[in-house]
């Protein structure tokens, strides 16, 4: 399915949370790496022309990540309710 090539899912939780439960195909980039600026170049390299969707456990950290990314000209969409909502919907 080539429409999935236009989407990039970024998990801003920590490694332990990601190991316990993750969305297939998502990339782990912890919020701390975005806040420190460490991950900005990496995200720009991944992103290209893709739509970025950011998620965490419940939606709060992903909103913080989106605000930081915006400062660097990176637009992203929050997955409201985070992975908890994703799992409830069985979207995977």
Steps between C-alpha positions, in 0.01 A plus 500: 500500500686807384281749688682387817821634340359849552456456875760490775395401852726628776475362852623759754474268801807343659668173400337295776148615402578437132623148576181418692265611224555678169329576171640297213731708279540784749838655580598558862629854560460584870363843588824578688695467171261742330510749789881494506510558122699178457236333280403796278743423218406131510129584478558738209691222319220245557218738429563611144155540345327277754220591737629465854272354765626525856378286788574420861303317769204738530567800275671750734868438417419489130347851521817624669710335227291664227553845655878442501503369142304804381786726620720321243245526220385138533123453491349195662161363599416377848338159539245608761476263793836345412564130477221436753241632252674326209479164678134555594417564134706198385633712215809287441 
